[in-house]
Structures are given as C-alpha cells and as structure tokens.
Amino acid sequence: MTTNKPDRLGLVIGLISDTHNLVRPEARHALAGVDCIIHAGDICAPEVLEDLAKIAPVLAVRGNNDRGDWAHGLNEVETLTVEGVRILVIHDLKELRPEDAAGADVVISGHSHKPQISMEGKVIYINPGSAGPRRFKLPISVGFLEIEAGRRKPRLLTLEVD
C-alpha cells in the first residue's frame, strides 16, 4: 500500500473541497499520510471536519453551502505560511479581493467542482475539485501541495469511485 507522504524533508498538505456532507473512503485513503488538510469549503456538516481531523489537522474555510452555528466559526478567507510559502484559502475564487491576494504564493479554492492547477505570475492557483457527490459529470478528486525549502509542487488526484 502506498501513501501520499513520500520520502522527503518537506511537508505534504492534502487539499479537499466541496465534500457536501460526504467523506468518501477513497478520499480518506488518498489523504492518509499527509501532514495537514486544507478544506476549501462546502463542507455542509461539522462531522466532515471531525472525520478529516482523524487523518491530520484541518484548516477549513466557509463555503456558500456552509450554514448553521457550526459554520459561523469558519472564516471565508484564511491565510497561513508554511516553510516561507504564503497560502491563501477561499471557497469561491470570484470572491477573492486583490488586498487578500497580495503577497500570496499559493491560492487554494473550491466552488466550481473543477479540478485545476494554473499559474498567474508567480502565484499557483489550485482547485482540488470536488470530493463529494458527483456533479456536472466532473471527476471526483483531491489535491496535494508539497512544500520543501520554499518550493511548491502541486498535484491533483482523480479518485476511482463507484
């Protein structure tokens, strides 16, 4: 059995979004071995975060479908710095304000359910896609961001689900 924590000195962050109250076993397996997990919103139930926290520490942002008292504790935007890399997390990239993005090295978002990695200038944009119920005939997926000595290596993983 392989994990997503290769032999390395850096850190592997698991990226997940748009679970919509579903943590698939395939997603749990894919995220096994990561150092931490970032959830880019549309969680839909606190149990999703509790389940993911059994794998690794979780940082999450509120998505447009996250409602109720539990969701009020989540910010719409989070920033963190890992090994000198500034990461910004937001659910809907269309809501990203220039002042929030200033200085970001990586922007992680969700909402569209479309897995994608792109680069604008020196900023890497990652949408891990949706790991929840299939919508729009898009793949079920998660992502990873490996950071070592300030280098950023993103990747996407399509999950084989029934």
ZICOR-V555368 format. One record per backbone hydrogen bond with DSSP energy under -0.5 kcal/mol. CO is the residue of the C=O (numbers start at 1). NH is the residue of the N-H. E is the energy in kcal/mol with one decimal. If there is no record, write none. Layout:
co,nh,e
CO,NH,E
CO,NH,E
This chain:
co,nh,e
4,6,-0.6
6,8,-0.7
11,13,-0.5
11,147,-2.7
12,14,-0.5
12,35,-2.8
12,36,-1.0
13,145,-2.2
14,38,-3.1
15,143,-2.8
16,40,-2.6
17,131,-2.1
18,132,-1.2
19,22,-0.9
22,24,-0.7
24,28,-2.2
25,29,-2.6
26,30,-2.2
27,31,-2.2
28,32,-0.9
29,32,-0.7
31,34,-2.1
32,4,-1.4
35,57,-0.6
36,14,-3.1
37,39,-0.5
37,59,-2.5
38,16,-2.4
38,40,-0.6
39,61,-1.7
41,18,-2.5
42,19,-0.5
42,20,-2.6
43,21,-2.6
45,48,-1.4
45,49,-0.7
46,50,-2.0
47,51,-2.6
48,52,-2.4
49,53,-2.2
50,54,-0.6
51,54,-1.0
52,55,-1.9
52,56,-1.7
57,37,-2.9
59,39,-2.7
63,66,-1.7
65,67,-0.9
68,71,-0.6
68,72,-1.1
69,72,-0.6
69,73,-0.5
70,73,-0.9
71,74,-1.9
75,62,-2.5
76,91,-0.7
78,89,-3.0
80,87,-3.6
82,85,-2.5
84,86,-0.6
85,82,-2.7
85,87,-0.6
86,105,-2.8
86,106,-1.9
87,80,-2.3
88,108,-3.0
89,78,-2.1
91,93,-0.7
91,110,-2.8
92,95,-2.4
93,96,-1.7
97,100,-1.0
97,101,-2.0
98,102,-1.4
101,104,-2.5
105,124,-2.3
106,88,-2.7
107,126,-2.9
108,90,-2.4
109,128,-0.7
110,112,-1.9
113,115,-0.7
113,130,-0.9
116,127,-3.0
118,125,-3.1
120,123,-2.2
123,120,-2.4
124,107,-2.8
125,118,-2.5
126,109,-2.3
127,116,-2.6
130,141,-2.3
131,24,-0.5
135,138,-2.2
139,130,-0.6
139,141,-0.5
140,159,-3.2
142,157,-2.7
143,15,-3.3
144,155,-2.2
145,13,-2.6
146,153,-2.7
147,11,-2.8
148,151,-2.4
151,148,-1.8
153,146,-2.5
155,144,-2.6
157,142,-2.0
159,161,-0.9
